Amino acid sequence: MGDIHEDIVEISSKATKEKMLLKQLNDIKHFIDTTKLEFKVREREEEDDFYVLDKNEEFITILDDNMVQVTNILANRYVTKVKSKAKTIQKNLKTISDVFDEWINCQKLWLHLEPIFQAPDIKQNKTL
């Protein structure tokens, strides 16, 4: 009778921990599906306004936290049943992070170069 009780406790414990991992993954997936980045409008004197990806520190913090959380989930011994979902979410978070980083880098370069392209002599050559 004792062996059955121990088996039930072990199976119950394992199922509970797997359920917790699945909930964590679902919360992270919800973040991926619902988070919106904020843009701000930069006004120019002569031309149309343009959009710049605003500082999104909260987004970056949550993204980093989620990446760490998924790494911890993948290291958990109860991950077996949700491992493929965890790897997919990890891949999606990495892609989001890479795209965001590239976007910010490109934007920084453009904002640095934009005054050069706004110079009168360059503007005049652009119209030719």
FENQUIVEN-V937447 format. One record per residue. RES is the residue in three letters. SS is DSSP state (2 for helix, 1 for strand, 0 for the rest). PHI is phi in whole degrees, 0 to 359 (NA if undefined). BURIAL is b if it has 9 or more other ideal C-beta (glycine too) atoms within 8 Angstrom, else e. Layout:
res: [RES:RES]
ss: [SS:SS]
phi: [PHI:PHI]
burial: [BURIAL:BURIAL]
This chain:
res: [MET:GLY:ASP:ILE:HIS:GLU:ASP:ILE:VAL:GLU:ILE:SER:SER:LYS:ALA:THR:LYS:GLU:LYS:MET:LEU:LEU:LYS:GLN:LEU:ASN:ASP:ILE:LYS:HIS:PHE:ILE:ASP:THR:THR:LYS:LEU:GLU:PHE:LYS:VAL:ARG:GLU:ARG:GLU:GLU:GLU:ASP:ASP:PHE:TYR:VAL:LEU:ASP:LYS:ASN:GLU:GLU:PHE:ILE:THR:ILE:LEU:ASP:ASP:ASN:MET:VAL:GLN:VAL:THR:ASN:ILE:LEU:ALA:ASN:ARG:TYR:VAL:THR:LYS:VAL:LYS:SER:LYS:ALA:LYS:THR:ILE:GLN:LYS:ASN:LEU:LYS:THR:ILE:SER:ASP:VAL:PHE:ASP:GLU:TRP:ILE:ASN:CYS:GLN:LYS:LEU:TRP:LEU:HIS:LEU:GLU:PRO:ILE:PHE:GLN:ALA:PRO:ASP:ILE:LYS:GLN:ASN:LYS:THR:LEU]
ss: [0:2:2:2:2:2:2:2:2:2:2:2:2:2:2:2:2:2:2:2:2:2:2:2:2:2:2:2:2:2:2:2:2:2:0:0:0:0:1:1:1:1:0:0:0:0:0:0:0:1:1:1:1:0:0:0:2:2:2:2:2:2:2:2:2:2:2:2:2:2:2:2:2:2:2:0:0:0:0:2:2:2:2:2:2:2:2:2:2:2:2:2:2:2:2:2:2:2:2:2:2:2:2:2:2:2:2:2:2:2:2:2:2:2:2:2:2:0:0:2:2:2:2:2:2:2:0:0]
phi: [NA:296:295:295:299:297:297:296:297:295:296:296:297:298:296:297:291:296:296:297:296:297:297:299:295:295:296:294:298:299:302:299:285:245:287:243:276:262:243:239:265:257:267:238:291:254:242:295:294:220:259:232:295:285:297:239:301:298:300:297:297:294:300:298:300:294:296:295:298:294:300:294:298:295:274:287:287:261:283:315:286:243:299:294:295:297:294:296:295:299:297:296:297:296:297:300:298:297:296:300:299:296:300:298:297:298:298:299:298:297:296:285:276:306:301:295:287:271:297:304:292:289:302:295:289:294:280:283]
burial: [e:e:e:e:e:e:e:e:e:e:e:e:e:b:e:e:b:b:e:e:b:b:e:b:b:e:e:b:b:e:b:b:e:e:e:e:b:e:e:e:e:e:e:e:e:e:e:e:e:e:e:b:b:e:e:b:e:e:b:b:e:b:b:e:e:b:b:e:b:b:b:e:b:b:e:b:e:b:b:e:e:b:b:e:b:b:b:e:b:b:e:b:b:b:e:b:b:e:e:b:e:e:b:b:e:e:b:e:e:e:e:e:e:e:e:e:b:e:e:e:e:b:b:e:e:e:e:e]
